[in-house]
């Protein structure tokens, strides 16, 4: 069946004369004859309830513009319509009210986002793109509100890199796959770590997309190189390095990590980017992307000049077995610590001695450049939305 949204009256209705309730707040739908100007949405009927109404929480930037991954959210809505039905509503935390919210719904027939008032959603996926927003009162209040209302809320926060390292270090199976890492608190941390490992990285504890990363190496002539994604500088001593960068490194919290001598493919190192989703009571590997260093080799991130490789180019059975073992183990530990995680990504690599390393976990994976991974991701998340909201999953496209 379809339900309709009247933008002028700011109300939802159905053509059916039966009683139907919509959203967690169990708003009763009115009955009316559908109007051509009103946005129509296919919806699932389960007993007297229709849905699912899926909330995706995003944020506003300093210019009060809504910021979020619009392409991903549009794909969700289109995929819902290919399945049995449902509605995505995106909203910032401050738009919540006692029994409704003001957000935006995507109308695929018009290819545009429409401002709409909806009941409280059946489930909320946290896609707030800024760590600063998650520290604000509006976000914290929203999280408490969902808990109070019994609304499933998943991927509750970004993951702090140092906290993650400490967490995984408590599990022997994971600890052996972590690069040696410490927090940068004072000069002796930096100098002692460098003297121990010679080749190290400095990474922001709350960094993203490979930004503000420094690679420090002891060169053959005993000089010390410091490389970023933009440039490389050379120094004659570790004291010089510290003196030059101390002020910059004091602006935010940094980790110091040993550099892994990664395996090469066609002369350049490469990393794995694993997409993991929850399905049928366990975490499964949805796709593997491969990123290779190119113009610079500090990071393999695509925006910093990294190159995309098809996983099939480097795929081996041992990789597949390791990934399968790791993803469920990591997901279970993360959910135990942070509350339910519906999807996450892992940055990993293999070194020249065939040892695997886990670098980072991202609780809000960005879009993958691989179309087939994104398509599978959408399908997996849609199934998860149905499961968590107790709506029957039916795939109309099959």
N, C-alpha and C positions, 0 to 999 in steps of 0.2 A: 504493500500500500504506500501511498504518498502522504506527506504532510506539507503544509504550505505556510509561508511567512508573508504577512501583510506589513510592509515597512511603514505605511502611514499610521495604522492603528497599533503597530508594534505588538502584534499578536500572532500566535500559531494556531492553525486550525486544520481540520480534516474534512473530507467529503462524507465520511462514514457517520452514521447516526449512532453507532455503538459508543460506549464509554471507553475512552483511552486516556492514559496518563503518560506524561512526558517528563523525563529528567528525574534526578534524585529527589527534588522537591515535590514530585508527583503532581505536577500541574495538569489539571484536566483540560484537554483540548476542546475548543469549541467546534461546532459543526457549521459549515457554510459551503456554498457552491464555489468551486475553484475559479479564480480569476486569472486570465492570461498574464497579467502584469505581476503576479505574485510568484516568488521563487518556490519551486517544487523540489522535494527531496524524497527519494525512496527510503523507506524505513522498515525496520523489522518489528513485527508484532509478536509479543510474548505474553500470553494471558491477556491482561488488560493494559499492559504497559507497551509503549513503543519506544524505539531507540536503535542502537545506543547513541546517546549524546556524549561526544568525546571532547573534553576540554583540553586545550593545549595552552599552558601558561607561558607567556613571553614577557617582554619588557618594553618600556619606552626609553629612548635615548635622551640626551640633555635638551634636544629640540622638541621633545614630547612626541616624537614619531615612533610608531610601533616597530620594534626590531625583532626579527626572527627569520627562520628559514622558510620563507613563503613557498618556494618551489616544492619543498618536502611536504608541507601541509596541503598544498593543492593535490599532490599525488595521493596523499591519504584519502582526501575526499573523493577523487576519481576512482580509487581502488574500492572504497566503500560502496560506491554505486555499481561497480562491477560485481561485487559480492551481493549480499542480501540487502544492504542499505545501511544508513546511519548518517550522522551529521558531525562534522568537525567544527568547533567554535574556538577561535584563538582570542586570548584576552590577557591583559596585564593584571597583576595581583590587586591593584587598587580599585579595579572595576567590580569587585565582588560586593554583593548585598546580601541581606538576610536569606532570601529565597530565590535570587536570580542574579544574573550578571549581564554586563554590557560588553559585547565583543564583536567579532567579525566572522561571518560564515561565507564559504566559497560557493558561488553558484556556477556550476560548470557550463550550463547552457548559455549563460551570459559572459562567461570567462571573466568574472570580477568578484571582488570581496564586497559583501554587503554588511553594513552595520546592523546589529540585531540585539535585541534583548532576549535572552534564553533562560529557561529554568536552570537550576544548578545541575552541572553535568553528572553523568553516571560514573565517570572516571576522569582523572586529570594526569596528563603527562607533563612533567616539568621540562620545558625547553627554554627557560630564561637564559639568555646568552651572556650575561655579565655576572661575575662573582660579586661585584659591588651591589647589584640588585638583591642577591640572595642574603646580603647582610642587612638589608633595610627592613624597617618595621613592617611595611606593607606585605612583604614576602613572608616574613616570619608569622604574621597574623593569619595570612592565607593558609599556610601549612597547618597551623593550629585549628583553623576553621574546618578544613577538610577532615582532619582527624576527629573533631567533635561531631561532624555530620556523618561520619562513616563512609566518606567518599574515597575510594582507592586513589592514592597519589604516589606515582612512582618516579624513580630517578630523582630523588629528593634534593640533591645538591651536586655541585662540582666536587671532584676528588682532589684533595691536597696531596701533592707528590710526596712530601716527607711523611705524612700520616700513612699513605699507602705503603711506602717502603717499610715502615715500622710494622704495619699490619701483616704484610706478606712475609716479613722476616720471622714471624712467629710460627710459620708453617714450613717444615723441612722440605717438602716437595717443591715449594715455591722459592724458598730462600736460596737454593743452589742455582736458581736462574735469575738472580738479581745482581746487577753490577754493584760493586762496592760503592756505597754512597754515605756521605756525612753532610751535616748542615754547616754552612759557612757562618761562623759566629765571630771569629777573630783571625788575625793574620797567621797565627801558628797553625790553625786548621788548614789554611790554604798552603802554606809552605811545606808542612809535614806531609800532607797528602800528595803534593806535587813531587816531593823528593822520593816518596814511596812508589808512585806509579808512572812518573815522567810525562805521561799523556793523559790529560784529564778534561772534563767538561764542567762548566758552570751553567746551571739551569735554574730559572726562577721557579720557586715552589708553586706559584700560581700562574705559570706561563701557559701559553697556548700557541698553536700553529708554528712552532719552532722559532718564536721571536725571542730576542734578548738572550740568545745562547752564545757562550764563548767556549772555544776549544783552545786549550793551552798545551803546547808540545815542546819537549826538549829536542832541539835539532842536532844533527851530526856534528856541527861546529860548536856545540854547547851554548848557542844562543837559544832564546825562548821565543816561540811564535805564539801570538794570540790572534785567533781567527774568529770572525763573525760571518754572517751570510753576505756581508758587503765588502769586507776588507781583511787583510792580514797585516799585523804590525810585529816588529821584531825588537827584542830587548836583550840586554847583556846579562841580566841577573833577575832572580825571582823577586828581589826587593824592588827593582825598577818596575816590574809588572804590577806589584801591589800598590806602589806609590801612584802609578798612572791610573789604575782602575778603581782604587779604594772608594772614592766618592761615588762613582757610578754604582758599584756593587752594594753600597750601603743604602741605596734608595728603596730596595725591596729585598725580600728574603730569598736567598739562593741555596741550592744544593751543590755539592762538589761530587762528581761521579767519575769513576775510572772510565777511560775510553776503551771500548771493545774493538779488538782487531777483527772487524767483520769480514765474512766471506765475500769474495768478489764475483761479479758476473760481467764478462766482457770488459774487465779492467776497472770497474767501479763497484763500490760497495752498495748493498741494497738492504732494505728493511721490509718486514712484513707488517701489514695493517689488517688485523682480523676484526671482522664484524660479528658480534655475538648477540643472539636473541634468546629469550626464554620461550620454550615450547614443551608442553606436556610434562611439566614438573622437572625439567632439566634445562641447562643452557646448551645451545647447539651453535655450531659454526655456520653462519649464514653466507659468508664469503671471505675471500682473501685477496687483498690488493697488495701489489708490490711497488715500492717506491725506491728509485735508484738515484744516488747523487750524480750531478751532472756538471753544471757550470761552477758550483762550489761544492765542497764535500763536508761542510760542517753539519748540515742536515739534509734529509732526503725529502723534505716537504715540497710539494708541487709549487706553492706560491714563492718559495725561495730558490726556484730553479731546478727542483727535483724532476725526475722523469718517471713516467708511468710504464710499468711492465705488466704483461699478462702473467698471472700466477703459473700458467701452464709452462712458461719458459724456464722456470726454476723449480717446478713441483717435483717432489720426491715422496716416496711412501713414508719415510721417517718424519718429514715435515707434517704430513697429514695426521700421523699417529700422535705426534707431540701436541699439535693444536687441539685435537679431539680430547686429549687427556686434560689439557690445561684449562680450556674454556669453561667447563662445568665446575672445576675446582675453584677457579677465580670467581665465577659468578656466585657460587654458594657462599663464599667467604665475604664478598662485597655485600650481598643481601643481608647476611647476618649482622654486618657492621652498620650499614647505612639504610636499612629498610629495602623493600623490594626494588630491584633493578630490572627493568624490562629489556633493555638493550645496552650494550657498551662496546667499545672498541679497544683493542690491545695493540700497542706498538711493540714489535719483537724483532729479533735478528738471530742469525747463527754466525758463530765466529769461525776462524780458519781451522779450528780443532774440532769442529762439528758440535760445539756446545751452544745450547739455546739460551737467549737472554730476553727477559721481559723489561721493557723500558718504562712504559706508561700505560695507564688505563684512562679512558675518556668516557665519562658517564653521559655525555651528550654528543654522540658521534656526528660529525659533519657529513655532508653528502659525499658519497663515494663517486669517483669519476667513472667507474665501471657501471654501465647501464644495467647489466644483468644482476649485479649485486644490489643495486637500488630497487629493482623490481621485486626481487626476492625479499628484501628488507620490508618493503611496503606490505607484501602479502603476509609475512610473519607477524608484523605489528598489528595488522588488522585482525588477524586470528586471535592475537593476544587481547586486543580491546574487547572482542566478543566474549572471550573466556572469562575475563575479569569482571565483566558486567552481567554475566549469566544470560546473555542473549544467544540463541542458537545460530551457529555458523553455517551458512549455506552459500555455496559458490555458484552464482548464476552463470558465470562464464564457462562452466563445464557442463 
